[in-house]
Amino acid sequence: MRFRNLLLFIFIICWASLMRTSAQQWVVPDDQKGKVAPFMFSPDLQKQGEGIYTKNCVSCHGMPGKDNWVKQLSPPPGDLAMVKAQKQSDGELFYRITTGKAPMPEFRNILSEDERWWVISFLRTFNPKYVQPNPAGKGVFTGKVVKLQMTYDSVQKKVKVFATELTKERTMVASEGIGIMLFVKRYFGNMQLGDPKTTGKQGLVLFDFPTDLPGDKEGKVELICRVNDASGSISSSPVTSTYAIGVPTNKPGLTETRAWWSTRDKAPVWIILAYTISVIVVWSIIISIVISVIGIRKLNRT
C-alpha cells in the first residue's frame, strides 16, 4: 500500500513536469531549419528591420541586449540578443516569426516575407559572430525591379499608388500591368481595402478609402501598399504611410485596460483570482498526497 501511494505521487509529479515541458516545446520542421534569406542583409534593411521590430516585437521581447522583456508571460519571450535565440538558424527564426505560438501571434498575415527577413537582419546585428549564409536564388534576377509611391488625393478622396520600374538603362519609367494591393494597419493584422488593382500606362492606380473606417483620436490611419505578385518575377518593397483620413476614435489601447492580452498588472481581476485559486487547489492536492504518504509510513511503522 505504501509503495503504491509513493508510485502514485511520483507519477503525478512526473506527469505535471512532462506536460509543462511539452507545452513549452516549439519544434521547427527539419525542412525549414535550412531556409535562408533571398537577399544579403544590408545596413538599410537592418534599419528597416529595427523599425518593424520596435512596432511589433518590443512590447514583449523588449529591446535586444537590454534584458527588459516581459517577465510575466509564459512561456517567457526572452531577450532575442541572447545566445538561446542567436544560436538558432535564420530558417528557425523565420519559421517562428511566421507561425507564432501563444502568446506570440503569427506574423504571416501581419508582415510580408521580406519584412520578416528584415527583422532577422536587425536581430543579427547583436551577434558579432554571425555570418550570413549565401542567399537563396544564386542566379541573376531577371524580373522587374519595381518601386512604389503612395499619396492621398484630398480632392478626389482617393489613395494613389504610382509604380515605376528600373530599365536596362538604369532609369525609372512608369510600370504598366503591375498588380497592387492596399491594406490598413489594424490591431491584429493588416486589413485589405478593396480588390487588387492593376496599373495602367501611367503606372497609376486609385483606391477608394472607406469613409467610416476608424482611426486614432486624430483620425490617423497607417496604410500599406505592396505588389500583388505570386510568381516571384517582381522585386519590390512595401510602402507605408500615415494619413489623417479616418474617423477620429478616442479609445484606449488594447494594453491600456484590463483585458485577456494585457500584462499581469492590467489583467482582469477575475482571471487573476481564478488562476491563483487554481494554483492553490493543485498544490493543496499535491501537499495532501505527500501528507497521506507520510502518514501511511508512520502507521506502518507503528
LUMZA-788322 format. One record per residue (C-alpha): residue in three letters; x, y, z. Coordinates in nm, 3 decimals, decimal comma. Layout:
BEGIN
R   rest        c1        c2        c3
R    ALA         X         Y         Z
...
This chain:
BEGIN
R   rest        c1        c2        c3
R    MET     0,000     0,000     0,000
R    ARG     0,278     0,239     0,098
R    PHE     0,473     0,157    -0,217
R    ARG     0,165     0,208    -0,435
R    ASN     0,098     0,556    -0,293
R    LEU     0,460     0,651    -0,338
R    LEU     0,447     0,547    -0,704
R    LEU     0,127     0,745    -0,748
R    PHE     0,290     1,055    -0,604
R    ILE     0,597     1,018    -0,827
R    PHE     0,374     0,965    -1,132
R    ILE     0,176     1,285    -1,063
R    ILE     0,493     1,492    -1,023
R    CYS     0,649     1,349    -1,341
R    TRP     0,329     1,393    -1,539
R    ALA     0,297     1,758    -1,435
R    SER     0,661     1,824    -1,527
R    LEU     0,620     1,647    -1,862
R    MET     0,309     1,844    -1,951
R    ARG     0,480     2,171    -1,864
R    THR     0,787     2,084    -2,070
R    SER     0,590     1,965    -2,374
R    ALA     0,374     2,278    -2,365
R    GLN     0,687     2,493    -2,393
R    GLN     0,847     2,295    -2,677
R    TRP     0,841     2,463    -3,016
R    VAL     0,958     2,220    -3,280
R    VAL     1,072     2,360    -3,615
R    PRO     1,036     2,119    -3,911
R    ASP     1,369     1,999    -4,049
R    ASP     1,291     2,131    -4,396
R    GLN     1,255     2,484    -4,253
R    LYS     1,574     2,498    -4,049
R    GLY     1,797     2,543    -4,352
R    LYS     1,592     2,820    -4,512
R    VAL     1,794     3,135    -4,588
R    ALA     1,708     3,490    -4,686
R    PRO     1,665     3,560    -5,059
R    PHE     1,896     3,864    -5,034
R    MET     2,202     3,986    -4,847
R    PHE     2,143     4,181    -4,528
R    SER     2,246     4,544    -4,561
R    PRO     2,255     4,841    -4,320
R    ASP     1,943     4,984    -4,489
R    LEU     1,749     4,659    -4,445
R    GLN     1,868     4,629    -4,085
R    LYS     1,744     4,982    -4,018
R    GLN     1,402     4,896    -4,162
R    GLY     1,402     4,578    -3,957
R    GLU     1,464     4,781    -3,643
R    GLY     1,155     4,992    -3,715
R    ILE     0,938     4,685    -3,770
R    TYR     1,077     4,521    -3,455
R    THR     1,002     4,832    -3,248
R    LYS     0,641     4,838    -3,368
R    ASN     0,562     4,467    -3,340
R    CYS     0,805     4,291    -3,105
R    VAL     0,947     4,524    -2,843
R    SER     0,631     4,518    -2,629
R    CYS     0,704     4,154    -2,532
R    HIS     1,071     4,087    -2,612
R    GLY     1,200     4,430    -2,512
R    MET     1,497     4,587    -2,688
R    PRO     1,767     4,332    -2,773
R    GLY     2,054     4,334    -2,527
R    LYS     1,860     4,530    -2,260
R    ASP     1,708     4,227    -2,078
R    ASN     1,380     4,422    -2,045
R    TRP     1,143     4,159    -2,185
R    VAL     0,806     4,097    -2,016
R    LYS     0,876     3,858    -1,729
R    GLN     0,507     3,780    -1,664
R    LEU     0,448     3,593    -1,992
R    SER     0,461     3,214    -2,011
R    PRO     0,646     3,074    -2,189
R    PRO     0,894     3,361    -2,142
R    PRO     0,967     3,555    -2,465
R    GLY     1,328     3,622    -2,363
R    ASP     1,586     3,864    -2,499
R    LEU     1,650     3,793    -2,869
R    ALA     2,009     3,911    -2,842
R    MET     2,094     3,626    -2,605
R    VAL     2,263     3,301    -2,705
R    LYS     1,939     3,097    -2,689
R    ALA     1,793     3,298    -2,978
R    GLN     2,113     3,373    -3,169
R    LYS     2,222     3,009    -3,188
R    GLN     1,913     2,933    -3,396
R    SER     1,946     2,930    -3,774
R    ASP     1,788     3,201    -3,988
R    GLY     1,532     2,943    -4,100
R    GLU     1,431     2,864    -3,743
R    LEU     1,385     3,231    -3,658
R    PHE     1,188     3,289    -3,978
R    TYR     0,961     2,991    -3,906
R    ARG     0,889     3,106    -3,551
R    ILE     0,816     3,464    -3,660
R    THR     0,590     3,333    -3,937
R    THR     0,386     3,076    -3,746
R    GLY     0,392     3,217    -3,393
R    LYS     0,290     3,032    -3,078
R    ALA     0,072     3,164    -2,797
R    PRO     0,115     3,418    -2,655
R    MET     0,317     3,524    -2,962
R    PRO     0,097     3,593    -3,267
R    GLU     0,173     3,455    -3,613
R    PHE     0,311     3,729    -3,835
R    ARG     0,244     3,567    -4,173
R    ASN    -0,068     3,787    -4,207
R    ILE     0,088     4,091    -4,045
R    LEU     0,431     4,123    -4,208
R    SER     0,535     4,042    -4,562
R    GLU     0,803     3,779    -4,619
R    ASP     1,064     4,048    -4,686
R    GLU     0,967     4,234    -4,368
R    ARG     1,016     3,918    -4,162
R    TRP     1,366     3,879    -4,307
R    TRP     1,436     4,246    -4,229
R    VAL     1,357     4,178    -3,864
R    ILE     1,605     3,888    -3,866
R    SER     1,868     4,108    -4,030
R    PHE     1,823     4,356    -3,742
R    LEU     1,848     4,083    -3,477
R    ARG     2,172     3,953    -3,629
R    THR     2,341     4,288    -3,563
R    PHE     2,357     4,180    -3,197
R    ASN     2,564     3,871    -3,283
R    PRO     2,925     3,964    -3,372
R    LYS     2,998     3,603    -3,472
R    TYR     2,711     3,579    -3,721
R    VAL     2,796     3,505    -4,084
R    GLN     2,504     3,517    -4,325
R    PRO     2,457     3,207    -4,542
R    ASN     2,456     3,252    -4,917
R    PRO     2,117     3,390    -5,024
R    ALA     1,867     3,161    -5,192
R    GLY     1,836     3,201    -5,568
R    LYS     2,204     3,244    -5,651
R    GLY     2,132     3,318    -6,015
R    VAL     2,093     3,667    -6,161
R    PHE     1,747     3,812    -6,107
R    THR     1,582     3,867    -6,447
R    GLY     1,244     4,003    -6,339
R    LYS     1,123     4,358    -6,283
R    VAL     1,250     4,585    -6,009
R    VAL     0,951     4,798    -5,912
R    LYS     0,932     5,096    -5,677
R    LEU     0,602     5,215    -5,530
R    GLN     0,497     5,564    -5,421
R    MET     0,176     5,631    -5,229
R    THR    -0,013     5,958    -5,181
R    TYR    -0,364     6,065    -5,078
R    ASP    -0,568     6,292    -5,304
R    SER    -0,780     6,501    -5,067
R    VAL    -0,986     6,638    -5,359
R    GLN    -1,084     6,303    -5,512
R    LYS    -1,077     6,131    -5,168
R    LYS    -0,870     5,850    -5,315
R    VAL    -0,541     5,679    -5,235
R    LYS    -0,299     5,696    -5,529
R    VAL    -0,025     5,439    -5,584
R    PHE     0,233     5,508    -5,854
R    ALA     0,460     5,226    -5,977
R    THR     0,788     5,272    -6,161
R    GLU     1,030     5,008    -6,285
R    LEU     1,403     5,006    -6,347
R    THR     1,506     4,975    -6,711
R    LYS     1,825     4,829    -6,858
R    GLU     1,950     5,183    -6,898
R    ARG     1,914     5,223    -6,519
R    THR     1,633     5,476    -6,547
R    MET     1,292     5,464    -6,381
R    VAL     0,981     5,461    -6,602
R    ALA     0,609     5,413    -6,535
R    SER     0,532     5,045    -6,486
R    GLU     0,219     4,910    -6,658
R    GLY     0,035     4,591    -6,566
R    ILE     0,154     4,569    -6,205
R    GLY    -0,095     4,432    -5,951
R    ILE    -0,122     4,647    -5,640
R    MET    -0,283     4,567    -5,304
R    LEU    -0,373     4,822    -5,036
R    PHE    -0,401     4,747    -4,664
R    VAL    -0,476     4,939    -4,348
R    LYS    -0,294     4,856    -4,025
R    ARG    -0,523     4,710    -3,759
R    TYR    -0,453     4,574    -3,411
R    PHE    -0,423     4,209    -3,515
R    GLY    -0,301     4,236    -3,873
R    ASN    -0,348     4,422    -4,197
R    MET    -0,699     4,462    -4,338
R    GLN    -0,719     4,467    -4,717
R    LEU    -0,904     4,761    -4,871
R    GLY    -1,091     4,659    -5,185
R    ASP    -0,969     4,419    -5,451
R    PRO    -0,620     4,424    -5,605
R    LYS    -0,587     4,668    -5,895
R    THR    -0,357     4,678    -6,196
R    THR    -0,157     4,982    -6,304
R    GLY    -0,229     5,146    -6,638
R    LYS     0,011     5,301    -6,889
R    GLN     0,092     5,579    -6,645
R    GLY     0,176     5,327    -6,372
R    LEU    -0,107     5,458    -6,156
R    VAL    -0,392     5,300    -5,960
R    LEU    -0,659     5,465    -5,744
R    PHE    -0,818     5,314    -5,434
R    ASP    -1,132     5,435    -5,259
R    PHE    -1,093     5,482    -4,886
R    PRO    -1,393     5,388    -4,665
R    THR    -1,549     5,697    -4,509
R    ASP    -1,645     5,510    -4,190
R    LEU    -1,309     5,346    -4,113
R    PRO    -1,196     5,442    -3,760
R    GLY    -0,852     5,587    -3,695
R    ASP    -0,682     5,704    -3,377
R    LYS    -0,802     6,003    -3,176
R    GLU    -0,669     6,232    -3,452
R    GLY    -0,817     6,018    -3,729
R    LYS    -0,478     5,890    -3,842
R    VAL    -0,454     5,550    -4,013
R    GLU    -0,149     5,361    -4,136
R    LEU    -0,174     5,240    -4,497
R    ILE     0,045     4,977    -4,660
R    CYS     0,066     4,916    -5,035
R    ARG     0,251     4,627    -5,192
R    VAL     0,286     4,449    -5,524
R    ASN     0,049     4,155    -5,581
R    ASP     0,288     3,903    -5,735
R    ALA     0,278     3,529    -5,672
R    SER     0,526     3,436    -5,945
R    GLY     0,831     3,595    -5,783
R    SER     0,915     3,780    -6,104
R    ILE     0,887     4,125    -5,939
R    SER     1,122     4,265    -5,679
R    SER     0,952     4,534    -5,474
R    SER     0,930     4,655    -5,113
R    PRO     0,603     4,752    -4,940
R    VAL     0,543     5,122    -4,877
R    THR     0,387     5,252    -4,556
R    SER     0,237     5,597    -4,496
R    THR     0,014     5,754    -4,231
R    TYR    -0,274     5,989    -4,318
R    ALA    -0,538     6,164    -4,107
R    ILE    -0,828     6,034    -4,319
R    GLY    -1,005     5,801    -4,075
R    VAL    -1,283     5,868    -3,829
R    PRO    -1,133     6,013    -3,507
R    THR    -1,176     5,748    -3,238
R    ASN    -1,060     5,808    -2,885
R    LYS    -1,042     5,454    -2,747
R    PRO    -0,781     5,325    -2,502
R    GLY    -0,521     5,090    -2,643
R    LEU    -0,565     4,716    -2,603
R    THR    -0,291     4,701    -2,339
R    GLU    -0,410     5,009    -2,150
R    THR    -0,716     4,840    -1,997
R    ARG    -0,775     4,514    -1,816
R    ALA    -0,807     4,253    -2,089
R    TRP    -0,710     3,894    -2,173
R    TRP    -0,399     4,002    -2,364
R    SER    -0,274     4,256    -2,107
R    THR     0,020     4,205    -1,875
R    ARG    -0,035     4,076    -1,523
R    ASP    -0,076     4,421    -1,363
R    LYS    -0,363     4,501    -1,604
R    ALA    -0,526     4,160    -1,648
R    PRO    -0,891     4,126    -1,535
R    VAL    -0,917     4,069    -1,161
R    TRP    -1,135     3,759    -1,202
R    ILE    -0,869     3,595    -1,420
R    ILE    -0,602     3,665    -1,158
R    LEU    -0,827     3,523    -0,885
R    ALA    -0,920     3,215    -1,091
R    TYR    -0,556     3,146    -1,171
R    THR    -0,449     3,196    -0,809
R    ILE    -0,726     2,969    -0,676
R    SER    -0,640     2,701    -0,934
R    VAL    -0,274     2,705    -0,830
R    ILE    -0,371     2,683    -0,462
R    VAL    -0,606     2,389    -0,529
R    VAL    -0,346     2,197    -0,729
R    TRP    -0,075     2,247    -0,471
R    SER    -0,319     2,160    -0,192
R    ILE    -0,386     1,825    -0,361
R    ILE    -0,015     1,760    -0,403
R    ILE     0,058     1,853    -0,040
R    SER    -0,231     1,636     0,083
R    ILE    -0,089     1,340    -0,113
R    VAL     0,253     1,395     0,045
R    ILE     0,098     1,417     0,393
R    SER    -0,102     1,098     0,328
R    VAL     0,210     0,912     0,217
R    ILE     0,397     1,027     0,528
R    GLY     0,100     0,930     0,749
R    ILE     0,081     0,584     0,591
R    ARG     0,452     0,533     0,653
R    LYS     0,410     0,627     1,021
R    LEU     0,115     0,389     1,063
R    ASN     0,310     0,104     0,910
R    ARG     0,599     0,168     1,144
R    THR     0,358     0,173     1,441
